[in-house]
Amino acid sequence: MFTYQTTDHKEARRLRIAQFNGRSATVHSGGETITGRVRSIVEGKPGVSAMWVITIIPEERPPAASKTRLTPRMHIAAEDYL
């Protein structure tokens, strides 16, 4: 689980909408990028500026496998002309 704090109203709203719609959200924090499902958004204690504490569950994505073709696409079409 990843906990993130922000004072940006637009970002908090974007993450709240992602949570409501069940979509994944991406957060950039300290040179780190986290993508996952928003579990909770809690508004901080009342004070001078608004603050939100966001909890994100990171998505586990398997590494992308390289797609290699065994034969060219036009091989089948070339046989029709012979």
FENGI-V825319 format. One record per backbone hydrogen bond with DSSP energy under -0.5 kcal/mol. CO is the residue of the C=O (numbers start at 1). NH is the residue of the N-H. If there is no record, write none. Layout:
co->CO nh->NH
co->CO nh->NH
//
This chain:
co->2 nh->56
co->4 nh->54
co->6 nh->52
co->7 nh->9
co->8 nh->12
co->9 nh->13
co->10 nh->14
co->11 nh->15
co->12 nh->16
co->13 nh->17
co->14 nh->18
co->15 nh->19
co->16 nh->20
co->17 nh->21
co->18 nh->22
co->18 nh->23
co->19 nh->22
co->23 nh->38
co->25 nh->36
co->27 nh->29
co->27 nh->34
co->29 nh->32
co->32 nh->29
co->32 nh->34
co->34 nh->27
co->35 nh->59
co->36 nh->25
co->37 nh->39
co->37 nh->57
co->40 nh->55
co->42 nh->53
co->51 nh->44
co->52 nh->6
co->52 nh->54
co->53 nh->42
co->54 nh->4
co->54 nh->56
co->55 nh->39
co->55 nh->40
co->56 nh->2
co->56 nh->58
co->57 nh->37
co->59 nh->61
co->66 nh->68
co->72 nh->75
co->73 nh->76
co->73 nh->77
co->74 nh->78
co->75 nh->79
co->76 nh->80
co->77 nh->80
co->77 nh->81
co->78 nh->81
co->79 nh->82
//
